[in-house]
């Protein structure tokens, strides 16, 4: 009997082992570094266990999931635990009981009665969620998968490729999913009746792919980029409207960025992307082809975001917010060159880009962008490459060898480049300024000057944790702080504080992120949910109070620096467009007037990108980078969100049109229209007759 039982147990174990199916994925950065993995174990047809880990730039998530599936591929239950990118606790649960769905996480809870099936969307899910969505959508005839708590997901096949590995081949398909975020998400999937995720590629950054098939990453990226190119070109063609001939914008109140004053109503003339005249409102028009009545709206020079990490889909968000120039502070060099070419050709909906050369030192914590160097000669080679490719600025990062800083800064200066960055590990901001830094990125990098010791490793999460824990106790009147302010004054050091981004230091799970609260009801539902997900580990009220006080003092310190004459620029390092608007609001909270904040985002942006000769003010001879705004942002900075019209690169862009393309509820419903002015042959002088109404390029009012 005992023998029979043992044999039965052995057979059951063997059957269980055969039933378990493990799928391994690897995550490879573009430089070849293996940065993470995902292991999917399907121990039964309806049970999946997932382990995911990813580390880059000294941070990244670790998540474990247990998922039980319904017959249609949606979830009966879900459990996700671990830590998010910056160390916040992940504890997400969902279950179905009959037709009733219930979920709770560290940031939200809810319940809903369902008439059909839906797929729950965790806010910190692994790539296995994408795999499940691919399979579930393939089973639905209407190609529409309802999501919980809200929304719908759909997918479309856009390409197909045969991949190879060790003599094996398989056919994989490129799917474009829509319904989450602002733009299509691309994924590679297997083919057949039950497709699943095969790979996810972020061109210029990394490839997530089934273990063993890594050699196909470059080919997949090539095909994905081509598919994305077509969608992007179509988007640009739909939303960028050429301004042929001469256009006059009448009755606009012009913001003078030199004096930070709002001027009298004026008429602005544009020809071939240049401002030709700025005249008092009502001046006679001799030869304009088109007219736009601004109706007394405020006209701003195009805004500058001085700290972007742009991708090819972020341009619409920037332009809809009035951002016509972005200084990119770190990217794949090849991707950056490609984007600049596409913008020049008019094929990409995007602001103008001013690239900064990213320079990092080789270490286990190194960020894999730009050039990652091992010695001084390699660093000089990188500077040479950036200089030859027209980069006006160099950005030094966390792992760069501190004993090379002085020499590489001097070398970059000799090539005519500005130098900025994070403060390299085992240095203080004071030393970086003394060794030639022209600018410092991020308020935490400034504050660390007073918090680090010679052995503090700021490549780790300590660069966030220390400021969150310690700035609350800093005495800004102390000799150390005052001496540092004097040093910044003496060296005319520019500060790119990115205050809005660092709101995450104080945000608790479940609380709406302060910078995005004013726009939350305008964005897609999954994006709105993400605004309430905390990123730091804030375990209790006492810690929350300290982090809040630390953040308040960081905002206060930006105001102190401004009043001390230390130059500021307005940057984001986060969600495009919306974050710049939030940054300006925080500058006002720091003590700047709304007009002074706008001056920082216009005049200072042009000055420190070295483009003042063509941008930053509304002046005859400069580029027509113009933004019309409803309301008056010089008195209420919140009005900066009411962008009615943008002109840049001789194209007219309506933010309400772009918003609709991106799933955003527009902030302005009735922008000004364009009129065609018909000039009688041989007529000279006087005012041209108003001709037929062109409308808003198809954007007719619906109300």
Secondary structure as the mmCIF struct_conf table of DSSP 4:
data_model
#
loop_
_struct_conf.conf_type_id
_struct_conf.id
_struct_conf.beg_label_comp_id
_struct_conf.beg_label_asym_id
_struct_conf.beg_label_seq_id
_struct_conf.end_label_comp_id
_struct_conf.end_label_asym_id
_struct_conf.end_label_seq_id
HELX_RH_AL_P HELX_RH_AL_P1 UNK A 2 UNK A 19
STRN STRN1 UNK A 21 UNK A 29
TURN_TY1_P TURN_TY1_P1 UNK A 30 UNK A 31
BEND BEND1 UNK A 32 UNK A 32
STRN STRN2 UNK A 34 UNK A 44
TURN_TY1_P TURN_TY1_P2 UNK A 45 UNK A 46
STRN STRN3 UNK A 47 UNK A 54
STRN STRN4 UNK A 56 UNK A 56
TURN_TY1_P TURN_TY1_P3 UNK A 57 UNK A 58
STRN STRN5 UNK A 59 UNK A 59
STRN STRN6 UNK A 62 UNK A 69
TURN_TY1_P TURN_TY1_P4 UNK A 71 UNK A 72
BEND BEND2 UNK A 73 UNK A 74
STRN STRN7 UNK A 75 UNK A 83
TURN_TY1_P TURN_TY1_P5 UNK A 85 UNK A 86
BEND BEND3 UNK A 87 UNK A 87
STRN STRN8 UNK A 89 UNK A 97
TURN_TY1_P TURN_TY1_P6 UNK A 98 UNK A 99
STRN STRN9 UNK A 100 UNK A 104
BEND BEND4 UNK A 106 UNK A 107
STRN STRN10 UNK A 109 UNK A 113
BEND BEND5 UNK A 115 UNK A 116
STRN STRN11 UNK A 119 UNK A 120
TURN_TY1_P TURN_TY1_P7 UNK A 123 UNK A 124
HELX_RH_AL_P HELX_RH_AL_P2 UNK A 127 UNK A 138
TURN_TY1_P TURN_TY1_P8 UNK A 139 UNK A 139
TURN_TY1_P TURN_TY1_P9 UNK A 141 UNK A 142
STRN STRN12 UNK A 145 UNK A 148
BEND BEND6 UNK A 149 UNK A 150
STRN STRN13 UNK A 152 UNK A 165
TURN_TY1_P TURN_TY1_P10 UNK A 166 UNK A 167
STRN STRN14 UNK A 168 UNK A 178
BEND BEND7 UNK A 179 UNK A 183
STRN STRN15 UNK A 185 UNK A 190
BEND BEND8 UNK A 192 UNK A 192
TURN_TY1_P TURN_TY1_P11 UNK A 193 UNK A 194
STRN STRN16 UNK A 197 UNK A 202
TURN_TY1_P TURN_TY1_P12 UNK A 203 UNK A 205
STRN STRN17 UNK A 206 UNK A 210
TURN_TY1_P TURN_TY1_P13 UNK A 211 UNK A 212
HELX_RH_3T_P HELX_RH_3T_P1 UNK A 214 UNK A 216
HELX_RH_AL_P HELX_RH_AL_P3 UNK A 217 UNK A 239
STRN STRN18 UNK A 241 UNK A 242
BEND BEND9 UNK A 245 UNK A 245
STRN STRN19 UNK A 246 UNK A 256
TURN_TY1_P TURN_TY1_P14 UNK A 257 UNK A 260
STRN STRN20 UNK A 261 UNK A 271
TURN_TY1_P TURN_TY1_P15 UNK A 272 UNK A 273
STRN STRN21 UNK A 274 UNK A 280
TURN_TY1_P TURN_TY1_P16 UNK A 281 UNK A 282
BEND BEND10 UNK A 286 UNK A 287
BEND BEND11 UNK A 289 UNK A 289
STRN STRN22 UNK A 290 UNK A 293
TURN_TY1_P TURN_TY1_P17 UNK A 295 UNK A 296
STRN STRN23 UNK A 298 UNK A 301
HELX_LH_PP_P HELX_LH_PP_P1 UNK A 302 UNK A 302
STRN STRN24 UNK A 303 UNK A 308
TURN_TY1_P TURN_TY1_P18 UNK A 312 UNK A 313
HELX_RH_AL_P HELX_RH_AL_P4 UNK A 315 UNK A 320
TURN_TY1_P TURN_TY1_P19 UNK A 321 UNK A 322
STRN STRN25 UNK A 323 UNK A 328
BEND BEND12 UNK A 330 UNK A 330
HELX_RH_AL_P HELX_RH_AL_P5 UNK A 333 UNK A 344
TURN_TY1_P TURN_TY1_P20 UNK A 345 UNK A 346
BEND BEND13 UNK A 348 UNK A 348
STRN STRN26 UNK A 352 UNK A 361
BEND BEND14 UNK A 363 UNK A 363
TURN_TY1_P TURN_TY1_P21 UNK A 364 UNK A 365
BEND BEND15 UNK A 369 UNK A 370
STRN STRN27 UNK A 371 UNK A 373
BEND BEND16 UNK A 374 UNK A 375
HELX_RH_AL_P HELX_RH_AL_P6 UNK A 376 UNK A 388
TURN_TY1_P TURN_TY1_P22 UNK A 389 UNK A 390
STRN STRN28 UNK A 393 UNK A 396
TURN_TY1_P TURN_TY1_P23 UNK A 398 UNK A 399
BEND BEND17 UNK A 400 UNK A 400
HELX_RH_3T_P HELX_RH_3T_P2 UNK A 402 UNK A 404
HELX_RH_AL_P HELX_RH_AL_P7 UNK A 405 UNK A 414
TURN_TY1_P TURN_TY1_P24 UNK A 415 UNK A 416
STRN STRN29 UNK A 418 UNK A 421
HELX_LH_PP_P HELX_LH_PP_P2 UNK A 422 UNK A 424
TURN_TY1_P TURN_TY1_P25 UNK A 425 UNK A 426
HELX_RH_AL_P HELX_RH_AL_P8 UNK A 429 UNK A 434
TURN_TY1_P TURN_TY1_P26 UNK A 435 UNK A 436
BEND BEND18 UNK A 438 UNK A 438
STRN STRN30 UNK A 439 UNK A 441
HELX_RH_AL_P HELX_RH_AL_P9 UNK A 443 UNK A 447
HELX_RH_3T_P HELX_RH_3T_P3 UNK A 448 UNK A 450
TURN_TY1_P TURN_TY1_P27 UNK A 451 UNK A 451
TURN_TY1_P TURN_TY1_P28 UNK A 454 UNK A 455
TURN_TY1_P TURN_TY1_P29 UNK A 458 UNK A 459
BEND BEND19 UNK A 460 UNK A 460
TURN_TY1_P TURN_TY1_P30 UNK A 461 UNK A 461
HELX_RH_AL_P HELX_RH_AL_P10 UNK A 462 UNK A 470
HELX_RH_3T_P HELX_RH_3T_P4 UNK A 471 UNK A 473
TURN_TY1_P TURN_TY1_P31 UNK A 476 UNK A 477
BEND BEND20 UNK A 478 UNK A 478
HELX_RH_AL_P HELX_RH_AL_P11 UNK A 479 UNK A 491
TURN_TY1_P TURN_TY1_P32 UNK A 492 UNK A 492
STRN STRN31 UNK A 494 UNK A 496
TURN_TY1_P TURN_TY1_P33 UNK A 499 UNK A 500
HELX_RH_3T_P HELX_RH_3T_P5 UNK A 501 UNK A 505
TURN_TY1_P TURN_TY1_P34 UNK A 506 UNK A 506
HELX_LH_PP_P HELX_LH_PP_P3 UNK A 507 UNK A 508
TURN_TY1_P TURN_TY1_P35 UNK A 509 UNK A 510
BEND BEND21 UNK A 511 UNK A 511
HELX_LH_PP_P HELX_LH_PP_P4 UNK A 512 UNK A 513
HELX_RH_3T_P HELX_RH_3T_P6 UNK A 514 UNK A 522
BEND BEND22 UNK A 523 UNK A 523
HELX_RH_AL_P HELX_RH_AL_P12 UNK A 525 UNK A 530
TURN_TY1_P TURN_TY1_P36 UNK A 531 UNK A 532
BEND BEND23 UNK A 536 UNK A 536
BEND BEND24 UNK A 540 UNK A 540
HELX_RH_AL_P HELX_RH_AL_P13 UNK A 541 UNK A 563
TURN_TY1_P TURN_TY1_P37 UNK A 564 UNK A 565
STRN STRN32 UNK A 568 UNK A 569
BEND BEND25 UNK A 573 UNK A 575
TURN_TY1_P TURN_TY1_P38 UNK A 576 UNK A 577
HELX_RH_AL_P HELX_RH_AL_P14 UNK A 578 UNK A 589
TURN_TY1_P TURN_TY1_P39 UNK A 590 UNK A 591
HELX_RH_AL_P HELX_RH_AL_P15 UNK A 594 UNK A 599
HELX_RH_PI_P HELX_RH_PI_P1 UNK A 600 UNK A 604
HELX_RH_AL_P HELX_RH_AL_P16 UNK A 605 UNK A 608
TURN_TY1_P TURN_TY1_P40 UNK A 609 UNK A 610
TURN_TY1_P TURN_TY1_P41 UNK A 612 UNK A 614
BEND BEND26 UNK A 615 UNK A 617
TURN_TY1_P TURN_TY1_P42 UNK A 620 UNK A 621
BEND BEND27 UNK A 622 UNK A 622
STRN STRN33 UNK A 623 UNK A 623
STRN STRN34 UNK A 626 UNK A 629
BEND BEND28 UNK A 630 UNK A 631
TURN_TY1_P TURN_TY1_P43 UNK A 633 UNK A 635
HELX_RH_3T_P HELX_RH_3T_P7 UNK A 637 UNK A 641
STRN STRN35 UNK A 643 UNK A 648
TURN_TY1_P TURN_TY1_P44 UNK A 649 UNK A 650
STRN STRN36 UNK A 651 UNK A 653
HELX_RH_AL_P HELX_RH_AL_P17 UNK A 655 UNK A 661
TURN_TY1_P TURN_TY1_P45 UNK A 662 UNK A 663
BEND BEND29 UNK A 667 UNK A 667
BEND BEND30 UNK A 669 UNK A 670
HELX_LH_PP_P HELX_LH_PP_P5 UNK A 671 UNK A 673
STRN STRN37 UNK A 674 UNK A 678
HELX_LH_PP_P HELX_LH_PP_P6 UNK A 679 UNK A 680
TURN_TY1_P TURN_TY1_P46 UNK A 681 UNK A 682
BEND BEND31 UNK A 685 UNK A 686
HELX_LH_PP_P HELX_LH_PP_P7 UNK A 687 UNK A 688
STRN STRN38 UNK A 689 UNK A 695
BEND BEND32 UNK A 696 UNK A 696
TURN_TY1_P TURN_TY1_P47 UNK A 697 UNK A 698
#
